[in-house]
Amino acid sequence: MAFSRCKFCGDSGVFPFPVVSKKGVTEYFRCKECMAISLSDKEHLPLSQQLARYRQHNNNLNDFGYAHFLTSFVYHTFSFLAPFAPSSILDYG
């Protein structure tokens, strides 16, 4: 499903771009105004599958898989912002 407006700022200047990985091609959209990147609606799991997947999560820093995911996410997301990177984050997951 194509976006007609940015989900964040509402601007109509959005354009699609594919991301190719080992898993295949995933479609994202980027806003020309606020530069937000959004996953295409067609890439989202149905709500029942989202809930099933969420229930498998163990968002605990003592869980190696979660800690590894979070560390990797923080590094890749905020490393380009140094020295402006936040000193803490809040995980709503």
Stockholm file with secondary structure:
# STOCKHOLM 1.0

chainA/1-93         MAFSRCKFCGDSGVFPFPVVSKKGVTEYFRCKECMAISLSDKEHLPLSQQLARYRQHNNNLNDFGYAHFLTSFVYHTFSFLAPFAPSSILDYG
#=GR chainA/1-93 SS CCCSSCTTTCCSCEEEEEEEETTEEEEEEEETTTCCEEECGGGSCCHHHHHHHHHTCCCCTTSHHHHHHHHHHHHHHHGGGTTSCCSCCCCCC
#=GC SS_cons        CCCSSCTTTCCSCEEEEEEEETTEEEEEEEETTTCCEEECGGGSCCHHHHHHHHHTCCCCTTSHHHHHHHHHHHHHHHGGGTTSCCSCCCCCC
//
